[in-house]
Amino acid sequence: MPRIAAIETVNPPHKLSQNETMDFARNLFQDAFSDIERLLKVFQNGEIQSRYFVMPIEWFKKKRSFQEKNDLYIDFATNLGAECIEKCMTSRDLNISYENIDAIFFISSSGLSTPSIEARIMNILPFSSHTKRIPIWGLGCAGGASGFSRAYDYCLAYPESNVLILSVELCSLTFQHEDLSKSNLVGTSLFADGVACALICGDESETCMTSKLSPYIKDTMSTLKPHSEDVMGWEVKDTGLYVVFSRDIPNVIRTWLKPNVDEFLRRNQLNGEQIQHFIAHPGGKKVLQAYVDALGLPVSKTDVSRDVLKANGNMSSATVFYVLKKFMETEKEEGDLGVMAALGPGFSSELLLVEWRK
């Protein structure tokens, strides 16, 4: 079972309260909606208190070109990504060098770069020139959990390997100043920027040693809901990426997720009562409630995800890293089991079963 040996996060430089972003949205959207104050309740009711962005709020007050936004994405993704990798590589008293990293999985859906961001980072940090690069784009909010799953697959095939998963999501740089739709208003209340990195070690890794209790990945499952492309994603237009965000997402979760989770647990000879920890990507307040409703969970099982949502908002694929980091920072018993869950465009789900061991 590949081990999640370390995980770290980096917050972008500009922290804004939800009240500040609500005032910004009021000024921008008030001429488009006669009932703007009613619509602005989405900021108050979403249980988000603060978020982090790469640019100050003044920058968003004028129209920006796709090129300007994407150039900023490349610059910030490269530098914040390198910072986060450095932080991860030196955490938890690990004795590992950059030369020992066999592959880097780079996860993002909020900007475009060719060569991809991990190649640019390899010119900053002393990785081997033979490190394998595996960029994954387009999985949105499911991308973080999918990154862990693909790293798991890699370490099963190459058990001596050490693999980094880097997620950089700068959702704010996709903001469309001229888009006065309700979808953009909801997105403005919810999405944020975040950067996270995890180190995964195969069973036979000789350089990634620690005696600390860590989560090991036991199994994963990917599922696609057929003909559901319109549930969430991007519309690519001349001025950039426009958010697609169906109001039916919570209902889709309620009716579709439980059979997936039940199947996943059954194939591991488990039931829900044997799972101590639910490591959920907090897509929003309604998404967390849909998890509770669909899976019959006590609300307390989503407390950690809810705390991340309050402090950071929805950072797309990076968010589940923040949730897992909080789980790894609190005391666990050897043998504890957890399910990591994230949903994204497709419409799709990614599930992982983890067990805490030394």
N, C-alpha and C positions, 0 to 999 in steps of 0.2 A: 504494500500500500504506500504510494508516494506521500511524503510528509510536507505539510505547509510549515516550513521552518521559520519564516519571518514574514511580517507584513508591516508596511509603513504608508503614511499618507502625507501629502503636502497641501496646505490650503493656499490658494492664490492671494494676492496682496490686499484686495479691497473687500472689507467686510461691510455688508449693508443689513440694516434691520428690515423686517418685513414692512414696517410702517413707511420707511424711506422708499422702498420699491412701490408700495401702494400709491404714495403721493406722485411718484413719477408716472405711473400708469394712469392715474386720474387726469393729469395734465395732457397726456398723449391721446387718450381714448374718449375724453368727455364729449367731444363734438360728434363722435360716431354713434354714441348710445345715449338716448334720452334718460334711460334708467341706469346711468353709470354707477350711482351709489349702491344700487342693489347688486350689480355685477361685481363690484369691488369687494363684496363680502367673501369672495373666493380667497382673497388674501388673508382675511381674518379667520376664516373657518378652516383653513388648511393645516393648522397646527405648526406652521413654519415660523420660527422666530428670527432667524438670520440666515444669510447665505454669503458665499465668497465669489468674487468675480476678478478677472484679470485686469479689467479696466475700471476707472472710476465712473460713477453714475452720470457725470456730465458728458462723457464720451457717447453715451447712448441717446443723447438729445437731438442728434442730427442724423440724417441718412448717411450710411456708409456703403461703399462699393463692396461687391463680393471679393475683389482682389485685396482691398485693404483689410477686410476681416480675415481672410484666409492667410495673408502674410503674417498677421498678428498670431493666428493660430499656430503657424509653423514655428515662430520665434518662441512663444510662451510654452508650447508643447515640448520643444527641444530642451529648453533650459529648466523648466519645472520638472520635466521627466527625468533629466539627468540628476537633479537635486534629490528626487524621490528615490531613484536607484541607489545613490550614494548612502542615503539614510537607511535603506533596507539592507544593504550589504554590510553595514556596520552595527546592526541591531542584534540583540539577544546573544551577544558574546560568540558569534559564529566565526569560525576560522576558515574563511573562504575568500579567494581572490577573484578578480574579474576574469583571469585566465581560466578559472574553473567553471565558468558559465558556458554551458553547451548550446543554449538556445534562448532567444528572447521572443516572447509573444507580445506584440503590441496591439492593444485594443482601443479603438476610438470610432466614433461615428459623427463627430462634430466639426471636422475639417478635412482638407485634402492635402496630401503631400506625396510626391514622387521625386526623388527617393523618399521612402517612408521615414517616420520620425525616429525609429530605433537605429536606422543607418546613420542619421545625423548625430545621435547620441553616441554612437560607437566612435565617432571622430572627436568626442570630448573626453570620454572615459576609456581607461586602458583595457578594453575587451580584446580577446584574441580576434584576429582578422578572419578566423574560421568559424566564429560563433554564428550559428544558424539564425536567420531572421524570418519570423513568421507574423507578418502584419495581418490583422483581422479587422475588417471594416463592415459596418452596416447592421450589426446586431443590436444596436441601441442599448436599451436598459438591460437586456439579457447578456450583453457582451462580457461583463465581468465574470459572471458564473460560467459562461461558455469558455472563457479564457482558462479558468481553473480546470474545466473538463478536458480541454485539449492538451493542457500541460500534463494532466494525469495520463492521458493516452500516450503522450510522448515518453513519460518516465516509465510506463509499463513496457514500452517497446525497447527503451534504452535505460535499464534500471540503475546504471552507474551515473546517470546524468544529473545535472543541476540546472534548473530552468527558472528564468525570470518571467513574470507576467506584469506588464506595465499598462495601466489604463490612464489615459489622459482625455478628459472630456471638458471642453470649453464651450458649453452650451450657449453662454451669453453672446459669443461671437457669431451665432447664427441669427441673432435678433433682427427682425425685419421692421424697421421704423415706419414704413409705409403700410404695413399690413395691420389693418384695424379690425380684424376678425375676432370673434369670441375665442377661437382656438389660440390665437396669439396672445390674447389677454390671459387666458388660463395658463399658457406656457410661461408668460411673464411672471405669474404668481408662484411658479413651481420650480423651474429649472435653474441650475447653478453650475459653477465650475468646480472641478475637483481632480486630484491626481493621486494615484495609489500604485503601489508595487508590492508584489509578493514573490517569495523565493520558494520553489518546490524542489524537493530532493527525492531521487529514486531510492529504492530499497538498498542498492549496492553502492551508493555514493560514499566515498571515503573522505571527502573534504567538508561535508555539511553535517558535522556532528554536534549534538547538544543533548544534555541530560534533562532538559526541560520538557514538561508535558506539552504536547503539540497535537493539533488535529491532523489525522491521516485520512486521505481520501480513499474510501472503500468502493464506491461505485458512482456512476453518473448516468443520466438519461436526458436525451434531447428529444423534444416533441414539437412538431409543426401542426398547426390547425389549418386544414386545407381551405383555400379560397378566402383568406382573411387578411389580404394585403392592405385593406382600407382601414384596419383597426388603429394602427399607429405607424409612423415612419416619417419620411421626408417627401415633399414635392420639390423637385429641383427646377428652379426657374432662372431667368436671366440674372436676377439680383441675389441668388444664393439658395439656401435651404429653408423651406417653409414647413413648419411642423404640422403633421397630421396626427390628430389626437381625438379619437372617438369618445363620445360621452358614454358609450356602452362598455367600456373596458371593465369596470367593476362587475357588470352582469356577465360578461364573457368569463371572467375569472371564477365567478360563483358556479357556473354551470360546467366549465371545462377543466378546471385545475384539479378538482378532487379525484376524478378517475385516473388522472396521470400520477398523482401522488400515491394513491392506493396501489396502482400497478407497480410503481417503483418500490414501495415498501414490501409488497408481496414477494417480489423476486429476490428480496434480501431476507425473506422469512421474518419480517417485522410487522408491527402495527403501530399506529400513531401514539399509543400510550408508552411505547418504549423509546420515544424520541424526546430527549431532555431539552434540546435547543433548536429553535427555529430561526435560521439565519436568512432573513428575507430582505430582498431589495425593496425598500420603501418607496414605491412609485408615487405615493401620495396618501393622504388620510383615507380616502375612499378605497384605495387599493389595499391598504392594510386591513381595513374592516372587511373587505371581500375575502381576504385570506382567512380571517377569523370565522366568517360565515361559512365559507366553502369547506374548510377543514375541521370545523368544530373545535377550534383552539380556544383556550382561555386567553383573554385579552393580554394578560401578562406575558405570554409567549412572544408578543410583538413589541415589548417595551424597548428593547435595545434598538430595533429598527426605527421605532417612533422617536427615540432620542436623537438618532442621526438625522432624521427628517427635520426635526425641530432646529437643530444646530446648523445644518448644511443644505437643506432642501434636497431636491432630486438631481444628482450629478450623473445621471445616466449610468453607464457601465461601471464607473468608479465607486458608486454608492455601496455596493455589496462588500467591497474591500473595507470601507469604513465600518460597516456593521461587524464583519468578521474580526477586525482589529479589536473592537470593544469586547467581543466574546473572548478573544485570546488574552486580554488584559485582566480578566476576572478569573477567580479560582474555579477550577473544574476538577471533577473526580476522574480518575483513570477508568476508561470504559464508557464514559459519557458519549452519547450519540447525538448528532445534529443533522438536520437537513438544510442545505443551502438552496434557496429558490429565487429565480429571477425570470421575468417575462419581458418579451420585447417584440420588435417588428417581425412579421411573418404570417400570422401571429404565432409566437413560439414560447416555449418554456424550457428552462434548463434547471435540472435538479442534481444535487450532489449529496451523497451520504458521507459524513465524516465521523471519525471516532477519535477521542482524545486518548493518547498513549504516550509513553516515554520511549 
